[in-house]
């Protein structure tokens, strides 16, 4: 389990000599944002250039077995005005996988994501996926993950994850599909004492702990889902519970409306959150999305609107947002992110090119 990325890179490098089937792709993202809540000595204009080239290799090793690999690297530069303030150069994906009709085993830097909730996401344990990001990027984890499919309606997962301190956490998940819906049962044990943020809202955990979760989704006249998570540590217990529903209005090309609510309960307090979303396709190339989120305990609201135009290999996105001011947060202002995204009013343009 030690240094997954070097093990997988060695496998890919040797396999590249042998394998005839390979492909390359990449995603280029160019973004610019302007806001009116700017940190002191920073520009009210910021821009980002992000490029993720990806190499994939695959080989059929039997009639039903496939061995494949993927390597992706992230290159990113961030500007405040015309001043460079941040650079990122790191592996984005680096994994190898064996799969057949009943089994999938994957080792390396990879995405592990599950759960039906779309915005508030208490089961966002190992990813940073946000529906408001048109690029759909998410961080990966260094892990070994095994998925077994004993039947068409049951899948069993297990994983071992290595964190930055070389501590191994582990867990598993079972998914069951039936006529009354889809169920998920998840367990994860983390023995490390490093600080972690759990869920997309970001619940802080500072000690070793156990996470247990049950989730459910039903698709019928309306879609309905629930996620319930219990986190137990020596500090106490934290309960996260969310419900959501969606329905497509039969108007024009269909207007998808969705609502979610979540509570986070500790021994001292309960925090309640809710979100609503409306998505409206316009023709075959254009779409609009509106999202509002509410933090009822701290009385904060977040509003987001995106217009997207999608073509064969690229998309154009305009994003309008209205969020709380920096001085509305109960933490020192100098500890907040320097990015102007997510504070007060902002307008953002994003170009995404896939090749």
MILORO-112306 format. One record per residue (C-alpha): x, z, y; residue in three letters. Coordinates in nm, 2 decimals, m for minus. Layout:
# residues N
     east       up    north   code
        X        Z        Y    ALA
...
//
This chain:
# residues 355
     east       up    north   code
     0.00     0.00     0.00    UNK
     0.30     0.02     0.23    UNK
     0.35    m0.25     0.50    UNK
     0.07    m0.49     0.39    UNK
     0.16    m0.75     0.64    UNK
     0.51    m0.80     0.50    UNK
     0.38    m0.83     0.14    UNK
     0.11    m1.08     0.23    UNK
     0.34    m1.28     0.46    UNK
     0.59    m1.32     0.17    UNK
     0.31    m1.44    m0.06    UNK
     0.19    m1.69     0.20    UNK
     0.55    m1.82     0.27    UNK
     0.62    m1.88    m0.10    UNK
     0.28    m2.03    m0.16    UNK
     0.31    m2.28     0.12    UNK
     0.59    m2.45    m0.08    UNK
     0.37    m2.48    m0.38    UNK
     0.02    m2.54    m0.25    UNK
    m0.10    m2.89    m0.15    UNK
    m0.43    m2.77     0.00    UNK
    m0.38    m2.62     0.34    UNK
    m0.56    m2.64     0.68    UNK
    m0.49    m2.54     1.03    UNK
    m0.73    m2.43     1.31    UNK
    m0.72    m2.25     1.63    UNK
    m0.94    m2.09     1.90    UNK
    m0.84    m2.11     2.27    UNK
    m1.03    m1.88     2.51    UNK
    m0.98    m1.90     2.89    UNK
    m1.18    m1.65     3.10    UNK
    m1.21    m1.55     3.46    UNK
    m1.40    m1.26     3.61    UNK
    m1.48    m1.13     3.96    UNK
    m1.61    m0.78     4.03    UNK
    m1.69    m0.55     4.31    UNK
    m1.56    m0.22     4.16    UNK
    m1.19    m0.26     4.17    UNK
    m0.91     0.00     4.09    UNK
    m0.69     0.08     4.39    UNK
    m0.41    m0.18     4.44    UNK
    m0.57    m0.43     4.20    UNK
    m0.73    m0.77     4.26    UNK
    m1.10    m0.82     4.24    UNK
    m1.02    m1.14     4.04    UNK
    m0.89    m1.12     3.68    UNK
    m0.82    m1.39     3.43    UNK
    m0.73    m1.42     3.06    UNK
    m0.58    m1.68     2.84    UNK
    m0.61    m1.61     2.46    UNK
    m0.50    m1.84     2.18    UNK
    m0.54    m1.77     1.80    UNK
    m0.38    m2.03     1.57    UNK
    m0.47    m2.00     1.21    UNK
    m0.31    m2.14     0.89    UNK
    m0.51    m2.13     0.56    UNK
    m0.39    m2.21     0.21    UNK
    m0.59    m2.24    m0.11    UNK
    m0.55    m2.33    m0.47    UNK
    m0.80    m2.34    m0.76    UNK
    m0.63    m2.16    m1.05    UNK
    m0.91    m2.20    m1.30    UNK
    m1.26    m2.36    m1.32    UNK
    m1.41    m2.06    m1.15    UNK
    m1.11    m1.89    m0.98    UNK
    m0.97    m1.95    m0.63    UNK
    m0.66    m1.81    m0.47    UNK
    m0.64    m1.84    m0.09    UNK
    m0.45    m1.70     0.21    UNK
    m0.50    m1.69     0.58    UNK
    m0.26    m1.62     0.86    UNK
    m0.37    m1.60     1.23    UNK
    m0.16    m1.49     1.53    UNK
    m0.30    m1.37     1.87    UNK
    m0.13    m1.47     2.19    UNK
    m0.29    m1.34     2.51    UNK
    m0.19    m1.30     2.87    UNK
    m0.39    m1.11     3.14    UNK
    m0.37    m1.16     3.51    UNK
    m0.49    m0.95     3.80    UNK
    m0.50    m1.20     4.09    UNK
    m0.18    m1.39     4.03    UNK
     0.01    m1.09     3.89    UNK
     0.07    m1.07     3.51    UNK
    m0.03    m0.72     3.40    UNK
    m0.07    m0.74     3.02    UNK
     0.05    m0.95     2.72    UNK
    m0.05    m0.94     2.36    UNK
     0.15    m1.09     2.07    UNK
     0.05    m0.97     1.73    UNK
    m0.09    m1.08     1.39    UNK
    m0.47    m1.13     1.41    UNK
    m0.53    m1.20     1.04    UNK
    m0.28    m1.19     0.75    UNK
    m0.44    m1.17     0.41    UNK
    m0.44    m1.30     0.05    UNK
    m0.75    m1.32    m0.17    UNK
    m0.84    m1.39    m0.53    UNK
    m1.21    m1.47    m0.60    UNK
    m1.44    m1.59    m0.87    UNK
    m1.82    m1.58    m0.91    UNK
    m1.81    m1.20    m0.99    UNK
    m1.51    m1.07    m0.81    UNK
    m1.33    m1.08    m0.48    UNK
    m1.00    m0.90    m0.41    UNK
    m0.83    m0.92    m0.07    UNK
    m0.51    m0.76     0.05    UNK
    m0.37    m0.76     0.41    UNK
    m0.48    m0.75     0.77    UNK
    m0.85    m0.84     0.75    UNK
    m1.20    m0.78     0.89    UNK
    m1.42    m0.52     0.72    UNK
    m1.77    m0.52     0.87    UNK
    m2.11    m0.42     0.74    UNK
    m2.44    m0.28     0.84    UNK
    m2.76    m0.44     0.99    UNK
    m2.76    m0.29     1.34    UNK
    m2.66    m0.55     1.60    UNK
    m2.58    m0.37     1.93    UNK
    m2.55     0.01     1.89    UNK
    m2.38    m0.01     1.55    UNK
    m2.31     0.34     1.41    UNK
    m2.16     0.16     1.10    UNK
    m1.89     0.00     1.32    UNK
    m1.62     0.20     1.13    UNK
    m1.34    m0.06     1.10    UNK
    m1.42    m0.33     1.35    UNK
    m1.48    m0.39     1.72    UNK
    m1.73    m0.67     1.70    UNK
    m1.96    m0.68     2.00    UNK
    m2.26    m0.92     2.02    UNK
    m2.19    m0.96     2.39    UNK
    m1.86    m1.13     2.32    UNK
    m1.92    m1.50     2.29    UNK
    m1.58    m1.55     2.12    UNK
    m1.68    m1.31     1.84    UNK
    m1.34    m1.15     1.81    UNK
    m1.27    m0.82     1.63    UNK
    m0.97    m0.63     1.54    UNK
    m0.86    m0.62     1.17    UNK
    m0.73    m0.34     0.95    UNK
    m0.45    m0.33     0.70    UNK
    m0.64    m0.28     0.37    UNK
    m0.69    m0.37     0.01    UNK
    m1.06    m0.45    m0.05    UNK
    m1.23    m0.52    m0.37    UNK
    m1.59    m0.66    m0.41    UNK
    m1.76    m0.68    m0.74    UNK
    m2.09    m0.87    m0.80    UNK
    m2.24    m0.74    m1.13    UNK
    m2.56    m0.93    m1.06    UNK
    m2.72    m1.15    m0.80    UNK
    m2.88    m0.85    m0.62    UNK
    m2.60    m0.59    m0.64    UNK
    m2.25    m0.59    m0.48    UNK
    m2.01    m0.30    m0.51    UNK
    m1.72    m0.26    m0.26    UNK
    m1.41    m0.04    m0.26    UNK
    m1.12    m0.02    m0.01    UNK
    m0.80     0.15     0.08    UNK
    m0.70     0.13     0.45    UNK
    m0.36     0.21     0.60    UNK
    m0.36     0.34     0.96    UNK
    m0.08     0.33     1.22    UNK
     0.07     0.66     1.08    UNK
     0.09     0.51     0.73    UNK
    m0.19     0.74     0.61    UNK
    m0.43     0.60     0.35    UNK
    m0.80     0.64     0.38    UNK
    m1.04     0.51     0.12    UNK
    m1.40     0.45     0.04    UNK
    m1.67     0.23    m0.10    UNK
    m2.01     0.07    m0.05    UNK
    m2.29    m0.05    m0.27    UNK
    m2.54    m0.31    m0.15    UNK
    m2.87    m0.36    m0.34    UNK
    m3.13    m0.64    m0.26    UNK
    m3.49    m0.60    m0.37    UNK
    m3.83    m0.73    m0.29    UNK
    m3.88    m0.44    m0.05    UNK
    m3.56    m0.49     0.14    UNK
    m3.18    m0.46     0.14    UNK
    m3.02    m0.11     0.09    UNK
    m2.66     0.00     0.16    UNK
    m2.49     0.32     0.05    UNK
    m2.14     0.39     0.20    UNK
    m1.88     0.66     0.16    UNK
    m1.54     0.69     0.33    UNK
    m1.28     0.97     0.32    UNK
    m1.01     0.99     0.59    UNK
    m0.74     1.26     0.54    UNK
    m0.55     1.18     0.86    UNK
    m0.56     1.41     1.17    UNK
    m0.51     1.13     1.42    UNK
    m0.78     1.07     1.68    UNK
    m1.03     0.80     1.59    UNK
    m1.34     0.65     1.77    UNK
    m1.62     0.59     1.53    UNK
    m1.91     0.35     1.59    UNK
    m1.94     0.10     1.87    UNK
    m2.04     0.37     2.12    UNK
    m1.72     0.56     2.03    UNK
    m1.77     0.91     1.87    UNK
    m1.43     1.09     1.88    UNK
    m1.30     1.25     1.56    UNK
    m0.97     1.44     1.57    UNK
    m0.94     1.57     1.21    UNK
    m0.97     1.47     0.85    UNK
    m1.33     1.40     0.77    UNK
    m1.58     1.24     0.53    UNK
    m1.83     0.97     0.64    UNK
    m2.15     0.91     0.44    UNK
    m2.41     0.65     0.53    UNK
    m2.74     0.49     0.42    UNK
    m2.87     0.17     0.57    UNK
    m3.17    m0.05     0.52    UNK
    m3.30    m0.39     0.63    UNK
    m3.64    m0.55     0.58    UNK
    m3.72    m0.91     0.68    UNK
    m4.09    m0.99     0.69    UNK
    m4.34    m1.05     0.97    UNK
    m4.09    m0.86     1.18    UNK
    m3.73    m0.76     1.10    UNK
    m3.67    m0.39     1.07    UNK
    m3.35    m0.19     1.00    UNK
    m3.20     0.16     1.00    UNK
    m2.86     0.31     0.98    UNK
    m2.79     0.68     0.92    UNK
    m2.44     0.83     0.92    UNK
    m2.32     1.18     0.86    UNK
    m1.96     1.27     0.96    UNK
    m1.83     1.61     0.82    UNK
    m1.51     1.77     0.93    UNK
    m1.38     2.12     0.98    UNK
    m1.51     2.10     1.34    UNK
    m1.86     2.06     1.22    UNK
    m2.11     1.78     1.15    UNK
    m2.21     1.47     1.35    UNK
    m2.53     1.28     1.27    UNK
    m2.58     0.92     1.39    UNK
    m2.91     0.75     1.33    UNK
    m3.04     0.42     1.45    UNK
    m3.35     0.21     1.41    UNK
    m3.42    m0.15     1.52    UNK
    m3.66    m0.43     1.50    UNK
    m3.68    m0.79     1.60    UNK
    m3.95    m1.06     1.62    UNK
    m3.94    m1.43     1.72    UNK
    m4.22    m1.53     1.96    UNK
    m4.36    m1.87     1.88    UNK
    m4.30    m2.00     2.23    UNK
    m4.11    m2.33     2.29    UNK
    m3.81    m2.32     2.06    UNK
    m3.87    m1.95     1.98    UNK
    m3.78    m1.64     2.18    UNK
    m3.61    m1.37     1.98    UNK
    m3.68    m1.02     2.11    UNK
    m3.51    m0.72     1.97    UNK
    m3.50    m0.34     2.03    UNK
    m3.28    m0.07     1.90    UNK
    m3.26     0.31     1.94    UNK
    m2.99     0.55     1.83    UNK
    m2.93     0.93     1.85    UNK
    m2.60     1.12     1.81    UNK
    m2.65     1.48     1.72    UNK
    m2.39     1.76     1.71    UNK
    m2.43     2.14     1.71    UNK
    m2.42     2.14     2.09    UNK
    m2.62     1.85     2.20    UNK
    m2.81     1.53     2.12    UNK
    m2.74     1.20     2.30    UNK
    m3.00     0.92     2.29    UNK
    m2.93     0.55     2.34    UNK
    m3.15     0.24     2.33    UNK
    m3.10    m0.13     2.37    UNK
    m3.32    m0.44     2.42    UNK
    m3.23    m0.80     2.38    UNK
    m3.40    m1.14     2.43    UNK
    m3.25    m1.47     2.32    UNK
    m3.39    m1.80     2.42    UNK
    m3.25    m2.14     2.29    UNK
    m3.30    m2.43     2.54    UNK
    m3.27    m2.76     2.37    UNK
    m3.00    m2.80     2.11    UNK
    m2.70    m2.72     2.33    UNK
    m2.80    m2.45     2.56    UNK
    m2.91    m2.09     2.51    UNK
    m2.95    m1.77     2.72    UNK
    m2.92    m1.41     2.61    UNK
    m3.03    m1.09     2.80    UNK
    m2.93    m0.74     2.69    UNK
    m3.00    m0.40     2.85    UNK
    m2.85    m0.07     2.72    UNK
    m2.95     0.28     2.82    UNK
    m2.76     0.61     2.79    UNK
    m3.04     0.86     2.85    UNK
    m2.83     1.18     2.86    UNK
    m2.59     1.05     3.12    UNK
    m2.85     0.84     3.29    UNK
    m2.65     0.52     3.28    UNK
    m2.78     0.16     3.23    UNK
    m2.59    m0.15     3.14    UNK
    m2.73    m0.50     3.20    UNK
    m2.59    m0.83     3.06    UNK
    m2.70    m1.19     3.09    UNK
    m2.52    m1.49     2.94    UNK
    m2.59    m1.87     2.96    UNK
    m2.41    m2.07     2.69    UNK
    m2.37    m2.44     2.65    UNK
    m2.23    m2.53     2.31    UNK
    m2.08    m2.87     2.22    UNK
    m1.90    m3.00     1.91    UNK
    m1.57    m2.82     1.96    UNK
    m1.61    m2.61     2.27    UNK
    m1.85    m2.39     2.46    UNK
    m1.90    m2.29     2.82    UNK
    m2.03    m1.95     2.90    UNK
    m2.14    m1.78     3.23    UNK
    m2.19    m1.41     3.21    UNK
    m2.35    m1.18     3.47    UNK
    m2.33    m0.80     3.43    UNK
    m2.44    m0.49     3.61    UNK
    m2.30    m0.16     3.50    UNK
    m2.23     0.20     3.63    UNK
    m1.97     0.25     3.89    UNK
    m1.63     0.40     3.81    UNK
    m1.71     0.72     3.99    UNK
    m2.02     0.78     3.78    UNK
    m1.82     0.86     3.47    UNK
    m1.73     1.23     3.41    UNK
    m1.36     1.16     3.35    UNK
    m1.07     1.11     3.59    UNK
    m1.09     0.76     3.74    UNK
    m0.72     0.69     3.68    UNK
    m0.78     0.72     3.30    UNK
    m1.04     0.44     3.30    UNK
    m0.94     0.09     3.20    UNK
    m0.79    m0.12     3.48    UNK
    m1.01    m0.42     3.38    UNK
    m1.29    m0.48     3.63    UNK
    m1.51    m0.59     3.33    UNK
    m1.78    m0.33     3.25    UNK
    m1.79    m0.17     3.60    UNK
    m2.06    m0.23     3.86    UNK
    m2.15    m0.60     3.93    UNK
    m1.95    m0.88     3.78    UNK
    m1.96    m1.25     3.71    UNK
    m1.75    m1.41     3.44    UNK
    m1.68    m1.76     3.32    UNK
    m1.54    m1.83     2.97    UNK
    m1.43    m2.15     2.81    UNK
    m1.39    m2.15     2.43    UNK
    m1.23    m2.44     2.24    UNK
    m1.21    m2.45     1.86    UNK
    m1.00    m2.71     1.68    UNK
//
